[in-house]
């Protein structure tokens, strides 16, 4: 089954499903399975040791599937400059940012033509993400683990 939406066309996936950045769980096996099933699997970078471990996870996904996948970064969890650089060097299919201001990272991602997904908890942050060139803006409430917002989306 294939669903044709703006998201599936942008991300080159069959189903408009984007796996969340699940700390310590979202590694190569999960990302590869989600992508192989038609969604966009993601590796969560900020719970990995360093850039080389991320590079290894990215390459493992590529050994498991030829489908698109992304890398998720939690801003403010730890310094992420080296991790973002690895994702850019490896030309992943998408990058998602959550938990902080995407401004320091968005231009480099957007300039390389990699779809940028930004998770936000409010209208002001969503508008900022759009101004910065986000391809997809995701509204997240407390149901999403409460990392970036206290309000629920219901």
C-alpha positions in Angstrom: 0.0 0.0 0.0 1.2 3.5 -0.8 -0.4 6.8 0.3 0.4 9.8 -1.7 0.8 13.0 0.4 3.1 16.0 0.5 5.1 14.3 3.2 5.5 11.0 1.4 6.6 12.9 -1.8 9.0 15.1 0.1 10.6 12.2 2.1 10.3 9.6 -0.7 8.4 7.2 1.6 5.3 5.1 1.0 3.4 5.9 4.2 3.2 9.3 6.0 4.7 7.8 9.2 7.7 9.4 10.8 9.2 7.4 13.7 9.8 9.5 16.8 13.2 10.1 18.3 13.0 7.5 21.1 16.0 7.9 23.4 18.2 4.8 23.6 15.7 2.8 21.5 15.9 4.6 18.1 19.0 2.9 16.7 19.8 1.2 13.4 17.5 -1.9 13.8 14.4 0.1 14.6 15.1 2.8 12.0 15.8 0.3 9.3 12.6 -1.7 10.1 10.4 1.4 10.1 11.9 2.6 6.8 11.6 -0.8 5.2 8.0 -0.9 6.2 7.4 2.3 4.3 7.7 5.1 6.9 10.7 7.2 7.8 12.8 5.5 10.5 15.1 7.7 12.6 18.2 7.2 14.6 18.4 9.3 17.8 21.8 10.8 17.7 22.0 12.5 21.1 22.0 9.3 23.1 25.0 8.0 21.2 28.5 8.2 22.5 30.0 10.4 19.7 30.0 11.2 16.0 31.7 7.9 15.0 29.1 5.9 16.8 26.4 7.8 14.8 28.3 7.2 11.6 28.3 3.5 12.4 24.6 3.5 13.1 23.9 5.3 9.8 26.0 2.7 7.9 24.2 -0.1 9.7 20.8 1.2 8.5 22.2 1.4 5.0 23.2 -2.3 5.2 19.7 -3.3 6.4 17.7 -1.2 3.9 17.9 1.0 0.9 14.9 3.1 2.0 15.1 6.7 3.3 15.8 7.3 7.0 16.6 10.3 9.1 18.5 11.3 12.2 16.9 13.0 15.2 18.7 15.5 17.5 17.5 16.8 20.8 18.8 20.3 21.1 20.1 21.1 24.6 20.5 17.5 25.6 24.3 17.9 24.9 26.5 19.6 22.3 25.4 18.3 18.9 27.6 20.2 16.4 29.9 17.2 15.7 26.8 14.9 15.4 25.0 17.2 12.9 28.2 17.3 10.9 28.3 13.5 10.6 24.7 13.4 9.5 25.4 16.0 6.9 28.6 14.2 5.7 26.6 10.9 5.5 23.8 12.6 3.5 21.0 11.1 5.5 17.5 11.5 4.0 16.1 13.9 6.7 17.1 15.5 9.9 14.7 16.3 12.8 15.4 18.8 15.6 13.5 19.0 18.8 13.8 20.6 22.3 15.3 24.0 21.4 16.0 26.7 18.9 16.9 25.1 15.5 18.6 28.4 14.3 22.2 27.3 14.8 21.7 24.2 12.7 18.9 24.9 10.2 20.9 26.8 7.6 23.5 24.1 7.2 20.8 21.4 6.8 18.6 23.4 4.5 21.6 24.6 2.4 22.5 20.9 1.7 19.0 20.2 0.5 18.2 17.8 3.3 14.6 17.9 4.5 14.4 19.5 7.9 11.8 18.4 10.4 11.3 20.6 13.4 9.2 19.6 16.4 7.6 22.5 18.2 5.4 23.2 21.2 3.8 26.5 20.1 2.8 28.8 17.3 5.7 31.2 17.7 8.3 28.3 17.5 6.4 26.8 14.5 6.6 30.2 12.7 10.3 30.4 13.5 10.9 26.9 12.2 9.1 27.8 9.0 11.2 31.0 8.6 14.3 28.9 9.1 13.3 26.7 6.2 11.8 23.7 7.9 10.3 21.3 5.4 8.0 19.8 8.0 6.8 21.4 11.3 5.4 18.9 13.9 3.2 20.2 16.7 4.2 18.3 19.9 2.4 18.4 23.3 2.9 16.7 26.6 1.8 13.4 25.0 5.1 13.4 23.1 7.1 12.7 26.3 6.6 16.3 27.5 10.1 17.2 26.4 9.2 20.5 24.8 5.7 21.4 26.0 3.3 21.1 28.9 0.1 21.6 26.9 -1.5 18.6 25.3 -2.6 18.8 21.6 -6.1 17.7 22.3 
